[in-house]
């Protein structure tokens, strides 16, 4: 186990080949159970803090994401971002980015251009009758810790070299957010603190001016090797989400993606929002 920089205890890295019935998914929660027993909510959040992900099934479809987080689970408030307090993700014509298409969506971390990206990602599958579109997740901390051992020069390059991310697209009115950060951030003890990566928000050619060409080349070599590991299905946890499934994701650690789905084969509506780790931690620590 690795000491978490955020949680109340210790996080557990995923195995190199996550299995559907491994500890990550050994416990999934039913909505009615959580509403009947307050201690179940606390246990669900502790599971989330340990593995970076938790699944809740059977959420009534009339529920809005804000009520789920703020009232029912009592671990809000939600963060307001350039996409609003919450937003719907569904396929549209002439999508401004891949998230709003039916195409394959590579594993990524949301909002890496923020100085502090939101640490919690709430993912609510309201309706899903489309063919395909399986969701998948990757534990970047697990892959990076193996990289630290097998290729220390790659690991160090990812922690040292700063790259630029930006938010600018036709779907974002009058928005141009940009920030330059290392892909891997460490705390003062050397533990991995946060990972940033969003393929369509990363500026592929812009580095801090004083970064030597040799260091840029090493960063690309390291990054491409890391992406090979991330994109390898062996390292991914996959599940097709059913209507009424709610997922909590550690947005500093767990990358998420989606396989392509068949256009016009059914409805696929996801409501998403963001929160702060400290509010979930408060929900765990506070005993009524």
C-alpha positions, -999 to 999 in steps of 0.1 A, spaced: 0 0 0 11 36 -6 3 65 18 -23 86 2 -17 124 1 -54 130 3 -73 103 22 -79 95 58 -59 63 55 -39 44 29 -47 40 -8 -43 6 -25 -28 4 -60 -47 -16 -85 -30 -49 -96 -13 -48 -130 -42 -67 -145 -74 -55 -128 -100 -82 -127 -137 -77 -126 -139 -94 -92 -108 -80 -76 -109 -58 -45 -117 -28 -67 -152 -41 -75 -156 -66 -46 -181 -43 -31 -206 -22 -51 -234 -3 -35 -271 -3 -40 -289 30 -37 -315 18 -12 -288 3 10 -270 37 12 -302 56 20 -312 32 47 -279 30 65 -257 61 70 -227 40 79 -229 25 44 -223 59 28 -192 62 50 -179 27 40 -185 36 3 -165 67 6 -137 49 24 -137 24 -5 -134 53 -29 -105 68 -10 -87 34 -11 -92 25 -47 -100 58 -64 -134 46 -76 -168 35 -63 -200 23 -80 -236 29 -68 -264 11 -86 -301 17 -87 -302 54 -84 -338 66 -92 -337 81 -126 -357 112 -115 -328 121 -93 -306 150 -103 -268 149 -97 -269 179 -75 -294 164 -51 -275 131 -51 -242 147 -40 -255 176 -19 -285 161 -1 -285 123 -3 -248 116 1 -241 149 19 -206 153 4 -210 185 -16 -210 212 -26 -203 207 -63 -176 228 -80 -186 254 -106 -163 251 -137 -163 264 -173 -190 237 -180 -212 249 -152 -220 233 -119 -231 201 -138 -235 192 -174 -249 165 -197 -227 145 -220 -244 129 -250 -236 125 -287 -244 156 -308 -238 165 -344 -205 184 -351 -192 177 -316 -167 203 -302 -147 175 -287 -147 137 -286 -167 135 -254 -198 147 -272 -194 122 -301 -200 85 -303 -163 78 -310 -138 61 -289 -126 84 -261 -91 78 -249 -84 76 -212 -78 110 -197 -80 132 -166 -105 161 -167 -97 198 -166 -59 195 -164 -55 232 -174 -68 243 -140 -42 253 -114 -59 228 -92 -80 204 -112 -111 191 -93 -101 161 -72 -134 143 -75 -154 135 -106 -190 125 -103 -203 104 -132 -240 97 -133 -253 74 -161 -289 85 -163 -299 66 -194 -279 40 -215 -295 18 -241 -269 24 -268 -250 -5 -283 -213 -4 -272 -200 26 -253 -184 6 -225 -166 28 -199 -131 20 -187 -107 33 -160 -70 31 -154 -50 36 -122 -22 59 -132 -6 58 -98 -2 20 -102 14 23 -136 36 52 -126 49 34 -95 60 5 -118 75 30 -142 95 45 -113 111 11 -108 115 -1 -144 123 33 -162 134 58 -135 147 82 -162 112 83 -178 95 88 -144 119 116 -135 113 133 -169 75 132 -163 79 148 -129 104 174 -141 94 187 -175 65 211 -177 39 209 -205 11 233 -214 -27 224 -214 -54 247 -226 -92 249 -229 -103 265 -261 -130 251 -284 -161 262 -303 -182 248 -275 -167 271 -248 -179 306 -253 -152 333 -246 -130 308 -227 -93 304 -231 -78 288 -200 -41 277 -201 -16 264 -176 18 248 -177 26 220 -152 45 187 -150 24 157 -159 33 140 -126 33 160 -94 50 147 -63 46 158 -26 75 166 -4 80 130 5 83 119 -31 49 102 -32 28 108 -64 3 135 -56 -15 142 -89 -14 133 -126 -25 154 -156 -33 142 -191 -60 152 -216 -50 145 -252 -72 171 -268 -63 198 -243 -25 193 -243 -5 216 -265 17 191 -283 44 217 -293 45 243 -265 69 238 -236 84 263 -213 109 282 -234 140 273 -214 134 235 -217 163 221 -238 154 201 -269 170 170 -253 147 172 -223 117 177 -245 127 146 -265 131 125 -234 96 137 -222 80 125 -254 98 92 -252 86 88 -216 51 100 -223 46 77 -253 58 47 -232 34 56 -205 5 59 -229 13 24 -242 7 12 -207 -24 33 -202 -40 22 -235 -32 -15 -230 -66 -31 -222 -49 -55 -198 -43 -25 -174 -79 -12 -177 -110 -19 -156 -140 -21 -180 -178 -20 -173 -208 -11 -194 -227 13 -172 -265 7 -168 -291 34 -164 -291 46 -128 -254 39 -121 -234 66 -103 -196 65 -102 -172 84 -80 -138 88 -96 -105 102 -81 -97 128 -109 -61 132 -97 -54 94 -100 -79 74 -121 -81 81 -159 -115 74 -175 -124 67 -211 -152 52 -233 -154 28 -262 -172 38 -293 -210 32 -294 -233 27 -324 -250 60 -335 -288 61 -331 -288 26 -314 -303 40 -282 -301 68 -257 -268 75 -238 -271 104 -214 -244 111 -187 -246 139 -162 -212 149 -148 -200 173 -121 -169 178 -99 -162 181 -62 -135 184 -37 -118 156 -18 -120 175 15 -158 175 14 -159 137 10 -133 134 38 -154 156 60 -183 132 54 -162 103 65 -148 119 96 -179 136 109 -200 113 131 -235 123 139 
